[in-house]
Structure formats: structure tokens, C-alpha cells
Amino acid sequence: MELLTHSFTFWGDHGVATWELADVEIGDRLVPQEIFVLIRGGKTQPDLEMKIEVREGIPQCVELVLRARPDGPEIRDKDLAVIRVSDWLEQIVARCSLVRSGSGWGKPVDDRTALADITRIRSGRPRISREHLKKVAEVYRQHFDKQPTTAVARVFGVKHRTAARYVQQARAAGHLPKTNPGKKKA
């Protein structure tokens, strides 16, 4: 079975990002599990290879290789100074991502929105898995008649405010029904 690969070029065809269709859902985006990047340097710049991988729901640079060109100079401090790993990673992942549209997935309409989403995903805020949110909803339902958010806080060992955020995220993910202000629903 042959895997379908995708790629795009950037920086005047000096860079190419390639990935296979093995996407991971992160928030409301689909992001490739692995992205391979090659940026060809000029006559006085080295080539750069980067591997981006989604680990624990966060796109990360897991490999970076600088290679002096056969006809160019050695790798110098100034070559390292221009590498912007986080910026490049976020821009590349944003370009590779798909956004939910109706019942399927489509390319992002606004690249700035895609970039903002990827930056937010990588911002360091803890990621809450789908399984975790399902467990939150389960605990909430079990204690619906008496302080369900307090029960979530106790079961998960978090403060009430964090438990309330978990419940809100479980609702947003569709594990609990929407509510009207002042009326709880499970």
C-alpha cells in the first residue's frame, strides 16, 4: 500500500515541507503527525533539515541538521544566529494544517488564523485529552444532584476554578449538553 504524501514549497522554492497523510487532531485542526523540512542554503549558507513531530498533542521540532554545502564554507556562528526554530515550526505546521468545515476538513481560509491557532497550541498551556474530558463528564453526571464541579475538583485533585474549566471544555467538546446561565445540565 502506497502512502499519499503532500508537500509545499516556500522561500522562493528554497524550502520544501513534506508529510504523509497521517494526521493528528489538535483542537479543531488536523495536523500531520510528522513533517520533514528541507531548506536549501545559498552559496554561502548551509542546507537545513528539520523534522517536526506531534508529541502529546503539541507540534515540536525533534531534529535539526545543518549541513555545509559541498561548494560552500563551513557552518559558522552567523548561520546559527538566523535560525528561528519556533517561528518556522509554527508557520510550517499552520500551512500543513486543515481546519474543520461543516462535516469534513478543509484548508484554512485565513493563514493568520491558522498561525494563531498553532501558536496557541504550542503556548505551553497544558493539553487536556479527549479521554480526560470524557472522564470529567462522567464524574460530573455521577454527582449532578450535589455539587458536580466540586466533585470534579476532588476526583482530579485540582482547584474548583480548574474543575469549572474542565467542565466547560467537556461541554465544548460535546461530552455534556449546553446550558443556560444559572441552570446546570448533565
C-alpha positions in Angstrom: 0.0 0.0 0.0 1.5 3.3 -1.1 1.0 6.3 1.3 -0.1 9.6 -0.2 2.3 12.4 0.5 1.8 16.2 0.4 4.3 19.0 0.1 4.5 22.7 -0.4 7.4 25.0 -1.2 8.3 28.3 0.4 11.0 30.9 0.4 11.2 31.1 -3.4 11.5 27.3 -3.8 14.5 27.2 -1.4 12.3 25.3 1.2 10.1 22.3 0.9 7.9 20.7 3.6 6.7 17.1 3.0 4.3 14.9 5.0 2.2 11.8 4.7 -1.5 11.7 5.4 -1.3 10.5 9.0 -2.9 13.5 10.7 -3.5 14.1 14.4 -6.5 16.1 15.6 -5.4 19.1 17.7 -8.3 21.3 18.8 -10.3 22.0 15.7 -7.3 21.3 13.4 -5.8 18.3 11.7 -2.0 18.4 11.7 0.4 15.9 10.2 2.0 13.5 12.7 5.4 14.2 11.1 6.6 16.9 8.7 10.0 16.8 7.1 11.5 20.1 6.0 14.5 20.9 3.8 15.7 24.4 3.2 18.5 24.7 0.7 21.1 27.3 1.6 22.7 29.7 -0.9 26.3 29.6 -1.9 27.4 30.9 1.5 24.8 29.2 3.6 24.4 25.6 4.8 21.4 23.4 4.0 19.0 22.9 6.9 16.8 19.8 7.6 14.1 19.8 10.3 11.8 17.1 11.5 8.6 18.2 13.2 6.6 15.7 15.1 3.4 15.9 17.2 4.1 14.6 20.7 1.5 14.6 23.4 -0.7 16.8 21.2 1.9 19.5 20.6 3.9 20.0 17.4 7.6 20.0 18.3 10.9 20.2 16.5 12.6 16.9 17.2 15.5 17.1 14.8 17.6 19.8 13.2 20.5 19.3 10.9 22.8 21.9 9.4 25.0 20.6 6.5 27.7 22.7 4.8 27.2 22.7 1.1 29.9 21.0 -0.9 30.8 24.2 -2.7 30.3 26.5 0.3 32.0 27.5 3.6 31.9 25.7 6.9 29.0 26.2 9.3 29.5 29.5 11.2 28.0 31.2 14.2 26.1 33.6 11.9 24.4 30.6 10.3 23.1 29.5 13.7 22.0 33.0 14.6 19.4 33.3 11.9 17.6 30.0 12.7 14.2 30.7 14.2 13.0 27.2 15.1 9.7 28.1 16.9 8.7 30.7 14.3 9.5 28.4 11.4 7.8 25.4 13.0 4.6 27.3 13.7 4.5 28.7 10.2 5.1 25.3 8.6 2.6 23.5 10.7 0.0 26.2 10.1 0.5 25.7 6.3 0.1 22.0 6.6 -2.9 22.0 8.8 -6.6 21.5 7.9 -9.5 23.2 9.7 -12.9 21.6 10.4 -15.5 22.9 7.9 -19.0 21.5 8.2 -18.8 17.8 8.2 -15.3 17.5 6.8 -11.9 19.1 6.7 -10.6 21.9 4.5 -7.6 24.2 4.1 -7.6 27.2 6.5 -9.3 30.2 4.9 -7.1 32.7 6.7 -3.4 31.7 7.2 -3.2 34.2 10.1 -5.9 32.3 11.9 -4.0 29.0 11.3 -0.8 30.6 12.6 -2.6 32.0 15.7 -4.1 28.5 16.4 -0.8 26.7 16.1 0.9 29.4 18.3 -1.8 29.0 20.9 -1.5 25.2 20.8 2.3 25.5 21.4 1.9 28.2 24.1 2.7 25.8 26.9 -0.8 25.6 28.3 -1.5 22.0 29.4 -3.4 19.9 26.9 -6.5 18.1 28.0 -7.1 14.8 26.2 -10.4 13.7 24.8 -10.3 10.8 27.3 -9.8 13.2 30.2 -12.8 15.3 29.1 -14.9 12.2 28.9 -13.9 11.2 32.4 -14.8 14.8 33.6 -18.2 14.4 32.0 -18.7 11.1 33.7 -17.8 12.4 37.2 -20.0 15.5 36.6 -23.0 13.3 35.7 -22.4 10.9 38.7 -22.6 13.9 41.0 -25.1 16.0 39.1 -27.5 16.3 42.1 -24.9 17.6 44.5 -22.1 20.0 43.6 -20.8 18.3 40.4 -18.0 20.7 39.8 -16.7 20.3 43.3 -16.7 16.5 42.7 -14.7 17.0 39.6 -12.2 19.1 41.5 -11.9 16.5 44.3 -11.6 13.5 41.9 -8.9 15.2 39.7 -7.1 16.9 42.5 -7.5 20.4 41.1 -8.9 23.7 42.3 -12.5 24.5 41.8 -11.7 27.1 39.1 -9.7 24.5 37.1 -12.5 21.9 37.6 -15.0 24.5 36.2 -12.7 25.0 33.2 -12.6 21.2 32.7 -16.4 21.1 32.7 -16.6 24.0 30.3 -14.2 22.2 27.9 -16.1 18.9 28.3 -19.3 20.9 27.2 -17.4 22.5 24.3 -16.2 19.0 23.2 -19.8 17.7 23.2 -19.5 15.4 26.2 -22.0 17.4 28.2 -25.0 19.4 26.9 -25.0 23.2 26.5 -26.6 25.1 29.4 -28.4 28.3 30.0 -26.9 30.6 32.6 -27.9 29.5 36.1 -29.2 26.2 35.0 -27.0 23.1 35.1 -27.4 20.2 32.7 -25.8 16.8 32.5 
